[in-house]
Amino acid sequence: MVWDNLNTHLAAGLKRYEAEHDWLTTVRLPSYAPDLNPVEAVWSLVRRAMANTAFDTPDDLDRTLRRELRTIQLRPHLINGCLTATDLTLDPPTTLKTSVTAARAEECERSHQSRQQL
C-alpha cells in the first residue's frame, strides 16, 4: 500500500488495521511528492484515454471511467510502468515489514529530494 501524506492516512483506525495485518506492506511518501505516487500515473493514463470526450450523463462518465481503470488492471505492463516511473517495485511480502517499509520510505525521500534539485 502506498500512502501519501494525506492526514486521513494517519487515523488511528488505519494504523490499527496496518498493525493487525502483517501481510500488508506500506510505503509512506514524503509530503508534496506526487511524482513518487503511482496513482498519479494511473490517473494520467485515464485522463489521456478520456480526453476530449463529452459525456451525456453521469452514468456515461462512470461507465467509461470504470472501463478505463479495468483496462489498466488487465494490463500488468501498464501497472509496472506506473510503478517504474516512481522507482517503487512489487517485492514479495516480508516478515520484516516495518524495517523494509522504513528503509523504502527513506529511499523514496532521497530520490524525491534529488529530483527536486534538478
N, C-alpha and C positions, 0 to 999 in steps of 0.2 A: 504494500500500500504506500503510495507516495502522497504525503500531505504537504500542502503549502502552509504558510503561517496564518491562515485564517483563524480568528480567535475561537470559532466553534470547535476546531480540532483540539483545543486544549481542554475541552469539557471533561469533567470527572468521569462521566459515563463512557466516553470514548477511550479514555486512559484505562479504565477498568476492563473494558472489552479487550483492549490490546493485551493487557496483562494476563487475562484469563485464557487467551488463545495463543498458545506458543507456536502454532503453525503460521501465524501472521507475522510477517516482517514489515516493518515500517521504515520509511526514509522521510525525514523531515527536511524540507527545503529551507534555505535561508530566506529572509524577507526580501520582497521585491525581486524575485528571480523567476519570472515566467519562462525564461529561456531554459530553465532546468526542469520544467514541469511537462511531462509527456502529454498531458491532456491538452495543452496548448497546440501541439502539433496535430492532435486528433481533430480539434475544432477547426484548425486551418484547412485540413482536408475536407471537412464537412462544408465549411463556408465556400470553398472553391467549387465543390460539386453543386451547391445550391445557388451560386451567384446568378444574378440577373433572372431570377425566377419569381414570377408573380403568383402568389397562392390565392385561390378563390375563397378558401375557408381556413379557419384554424386547424381543422381536421386534415386538410391537404398538407399544410405545413408539418403537422405532427407525423403523418404517414411518410412524407419524404425524409424528414429528419431520422426517423427510425430506420428507414431503408438504407440511408447512407451510413448510419452507425453500424448496422448489420453487415454492410459491405466491408467495412473496415475490420469488423470482428472476424469475418470469414477469410480474411487475407492476412495471415501471420506476417508476411513481409512488410505490410503497411505498419503493423504494430511495432515490429522490430525497428523500422525506420523512425518511428516516433520516439522510441527509446534511444536509438543511436544518436539522434540529434541532441540528447541530453547527457550523454555519457553514462546513463544508467543501463544495467543489464538485468536479465532474468536469471538469477542464480538459484541453484537448488536450495530448498529450505535448510536451515541450520539450527542446531540447538543453542548456538552462541548468538542468539538474536540480538540481544542488547549491544554487545560489543561490535558486532558486524554492522548493525544499524548506526551506531555512533560513528564508527570509522567511515562508513559510506557518507553520512551526513557531513562529516568534516571534509571528505574528498570533494563532495559537491560544492561546499562553501569555497574551498580553494579554487576550484575550477571556475566558479562564478566570479570570484574576485579577479582572477587572471583575465577573464573575458571582458570585465568592466574596464580594465586598464588598456585594452586595445583600442 
